[in-house]
Amino acid sequence: MDSRPDDSAQLIVNKAVISFPSLASRPLHSYVSQVLEWNRSLGLVSRKGPIAACERLVLESFELDQHLALSGPIRVADVGSGAGFPGIIWAAEHKDAKVVLIERRERRATFLERAARTLDLKNVTVIARDVRDIAGLESFQSSFDVVVTMAVGSPADMGPHIEGMLRPGGRYATTVAVAAQVPAHVGRALHLESRTVGNFGCYAIYRFGI
């Protein structure tokens, strides 16, 4: 029998709190419970191993947050947000940030809107469109300090669509496989700033226009 979402969420939160003691555990528990509950019908993370997948995404979200040293009234776009990793978690941790969740699948976008509403994240906006359709719009040009993807294409594939969304000096951050080779340059002006193997994942961070 499947474990209850609340119980599984608590196990994930407990591990996250041990690894990242300063995080806000109450909204994290509520959010993870929602992901596990709705995963059954939406396949948000994994239907075969949802608890392990959710735990990995939670821990990667916090670890990447630390690598980027996010702070202040920044503007973030989470592309291919899916279940909301890392955008929902970052929005809960950084209330002065503006976080845009871009998710082309309407049912998942509806889930993201519901999660943001129940967590009272007034700093979150959900866009139910493909990034390829909106990246060239004037309102998205040079608009973001950070654009992030998790398990959404390779840097070489996503970089050309993302770079125009970044402000000068902005960063594109993504998870990559530990064994993967990442290019030193993607798009016209994204340059690899760091490739880091952390405790929970591997991350490539590109800087725009340097």
Wavefront OBJ file of the C-alpha trace (Angstrom):
o trace
v 0.000 0.000 0.000
v 1.214 3.525 -0.774
v 2.191 5.655 2.188
v 0.177 8.744 2.950
v 1.432 11.911 1.195
v 1.685 13.785 4.516
v 3.836 11.064 6.090
v 6.118 10.772 3.066
v 6.389 14.551 2.869
v 7.494 14.690 6.504
v 10.314 12.231 5.838
v 11.517 14.397 2.952
v 11.258 17.577 5.030
v 13.189 15.975 7.880
v 16.089 15.147 5.550
v 15.982 18.624 4.010
v 16.043 20.319 7.420
v 19.081 18.287 8.447
v 20.880 19.293 5.245
v 19.655 22.911 5.174
v 18.796 23.957 8.760
v 17.653 27.488 7.901
v 14.823 26.517 5.539
v 11.152 27.207 6.293
v 9.858 23.672 6.923
v 6.136 24.410 7.317
v 5.426 25.597 3.750
v 7.812 22.935 2.445
v 5.764 20.167 4.083
v 2.518 21.511 2.658
v 4.017 21.848 -0.808
v 5.621 18.401 -0.903
v 2.368 16.830 0.329
v 0.534 18.475 -2.564
v 3.109 17.265 -5.088
v 2.838 13.661 -3.854
v -0.953 13.757 -3.720
v -1.409 15.185 -7.228
v 1.397 13.081 -8.665
v -1.008 10.152 -8.777
v -3.115 11.796 -11.456
v -0.680 14.229 -13.089
v 2.635 12.363 -12.992
v 4.370 15.457 -11.644
v 7.623 13.777 -10.644
v 7.502 10.002 -11.162
v 4.764 7.400 -10.849
v 7.228 4.562 -10.181
v 9.337 6.223 -7.499
v 7.662 9.498 -6.506
v 9.113 9.778 -3.011
v 12.731 9.337 -4.117
v 12.206 11.656 -7.082
v 10.561 14.329 -4.956
v 13.292 14.105 -2.322
v 15.992 14.542 -4.959
v 14.257 17.569 -6.483
v 13.750 19.209 -3.078
v 17.399 18.765 -2.124
v 18.642 19.909 -5.534
v 16.438 23.007 -5.290
v 17.986 24.079 -2.009
v 21.518 23.172 -3.064
v 21.265 25.142 -6.297
v 19.824 28.067 -4.345
v 22.973 28.049 -2.213
v 25.305 27.829 -5.207
v 23.601 30.837 -6.783
v 23.519 32.736 -3.453
v 20.072 34.103 -4.297
v 19.080 37.261 -2.426
v 17.292 40.571 -2.800
v 14.456 41.637 -5.091
v 15.543 39.524 -8.041
v 13.375 38.290 -10.904
v 13.496 34.551 -11.629
v 12.019 32.403 -14.409
v 11.615 28.654 -13.836
v 11.300 27.156 -17.331
v 9.495 23.826 -17.714
v 8.531 24.145 -14.075
v 6.509 20.912 -13.945
v 5.770 20.302 -10.261
v 7.369 23.629 -9.324
v 10.981 22.664 -8.656
v 12.824 24.836 -7.923
v 10.558 27.861 -8.476
v 7.988 27.220 -5.734
v 10.694 26.443 -3.188
v 12.704 29.537 -4.112
v 9.606 31.741 -3.947
v 8.838 30.456 -0.437
v 12.422 31.040 0.691
v 12.850 34.471 -0.950
v 9.661 36.465 -0.486
v 11.210 39.598 -2.021
v 11.943 37.749 -5.287
v 9.501 37.689 -8.210
v 9.228 34.149 -9.595
v 7.634 33.271 -12.934
v 6.807 29.591 -13.473
v 6.665 28.708 -17.180
v 4.919 25.392 -17.837
v 3.420 24.496 -21.219
v 1.172 21.654 -19.962
v -2.074 23.199 -18.803
v -2.929 20.659 -16.103
v 0.474 21.094 -14.502
v 0.176 24.870 -14.788
v -3.168 24.600 -12.984
v -1.455 22.602 -10.233
v 1.223 25.297 -9.917
v -1.418 28.006 -9.574
v -3.176 25.993 -6.877
v 0.056 25.313 -4.982
v 1.085 28.975 -5.069
v -2.357 30.014 -3.866
v -2.520 27.521 -0.970
v 0.998 28.501 0.113
v 0.054 32.209 -0.149
v 2.953 32.907 -2.493
v 1.971 36.286 -3.838
v 5.376 36.582 -5.526
v 4.590 33.775 -8.011
v 3.148 34.082 -11.519
v 2.308 31.041 -13.653
v 2.527 31.191 -17.457
v 0.909 28.227 -19.254
v 2.929 28.437 -22.471
v 6.025 26.945 -24.059
v 9.176 28.998 -23.506
v 9.838 28.855 -27.252
v 6.636 30.808 -27.833
v 7.245 33.528 -25.262
v 11.028 34.007 -25.135
v 10.897 36.423 -28.054
v 8.064 38.541 -26.686
v 9.057 42.079 -25.753
v 7.731 41.688 -22.206
v 10.137 38.778 -21.626
v 13.237 40.322 -23.208
v 16.054 41.226 -20.770
v 13.620 40.688 -17.875
v 15.243 38.144 -15.554
v 18.244 37.959 -13.248
v 18.100 34.154 -13.176
v 16.528 31.600 -15.510
v 16.551 28.028 -14.225
v 15.697 24.590 -15.602
v 15.647 21.195 -13.919
v 15.685 18.090 -16.123
v 14.459 20.132 -19.104
v 16.679 19.658 -22.150
v 20.408 20.264 -22.378
v 22.153 23.642 -22.002
v 22.904 23.613 -25.735
v 19.217 23.077 -26.556
v 17.744 25.504 -24.023
v 20.380 28.252 -24.015
v 19.393 29.900 -27.314
v 15.784 30.251 -26.134
v 16.730 31.492 -22.685
v 19.538 33.981 -23.234
v 17.323 36.768 -24.566
v 15.264 36.612 -21.367
v 18.282 37.465 -19.203
v 19.426 40.898 -18.150
v 23.107 41.712 -18.808
v 25.121 39.681 -16.309
v 22.144 37.438 -15.579
v 22.599 33.716 -15.045
v 21.139 30.567 -16.562
v 21.315 27.625 -14.129
v 20.459 24.014 -14.866
v 20.881 20.520 -13.493
v 23.042 18.166 -15.545
v 24.107 14.540 -15.284
v 27.365 14.040 -13.415
v 28.849 12.244 -16.418
v 27.651 14.838 -18.924
v 30.029 17.185 -20.708
v 28.711 20.755 -20.744
v 29.726 23.263 -23.436
v 31.762 26.309 -22.473
v 29.428 28.529 -24.522
v 25.779 28.198 -25.516
v 23.687 30.488 -27.646
v 25.345 33.725 -28.679
v 26.469 35.057 -25.324
v 26.077 32.518 -22.523
v 29.428 31.572 -21.019
v 29.977 28.778 -18.521
v 30.669 30.275 -15.103
v 30.814 27.028 -13.130
v 30.049 23.336 -13.237
v 29.635 21.992 -9.733
v 29.065 18.498 -8.379
v 27.249 18.993 -5.083
v 26.040 16.601 -2.411
v 22.723 16.027 -4.166
v 23.143 16.983 -7.822
v 25.332 18.425 -10.541
v 24.771 21.996 -11.761
v 25.928 24.149 -14.662
v 25.692 27.926 -14.318
v 26.090 30.244 -17.301
v 26.541 34.017 -17.260
v 25.005 36.182 -19.971
v 27.088 38.757 -21.791
v 30.521 38.408 -20.211
l 1 2 3 4 5 6 7 8 9 10 11 12 13 14 15 16 17 18 19 20 21 22 23 24 25 26 27 28 29 30 31 32 33 34 35 36 37 38 39 40 41 42 43 44 45 46 47 48 49 50 51 52 53 54 55 56 57 58 59 60 61 62 63 64 65 66 67 68 69 70 71 72 73 74 75 76 77 78 79 80 81 82 83 84 85 86 87 88 89 90 91 92 93 94 95 96 97 98 99 100 101 102 103 104 105 106 107 108 109 110 111 112 113 114 115 116 117 118 119 120 121 122 123 124 125 126 127 128 129 130 131 132 133 134 135 136 137 138 139 140 141 142 143 144 145 146 147 148 149 150 151 152 153 154 155 156 157 158 159 160 161 162 163 164 165 166 167 168 169 170 171 172 173 174 175 176 177 178 179 180 181 182 183 184 185 186 187 188 189 190 191 192 193 194 195 196 197 198 199 200 201 202 203 204 205 206 207 208 209 210
